[in-house]
């Protein structure tokens, strides 16, 4: 899957990263809160562990998309 992300142009990766942050992250937050609510309000430490674990888990597949997005466009000739 990383090869697919690497083959995208800089602009395409930037648009995909924006899409993930604007639409995907709020959806993932709703899923995470739903998972914790199913656990019937566990102890604060378990709840914190679930949120931290899910917070790390969502970004792992998208690491290649976000890598280098803050840098200047390497394809820009200026």
Secondary structure, DSSP 8 states (H G I E B T S, - for coil): -HHHHHTS-HHHHHHHHHHIIIIIHHHHHHHHHHHHHHTTS--HHHHHHHHHHHHHHHHHTTHHHHTTTTS--TT---
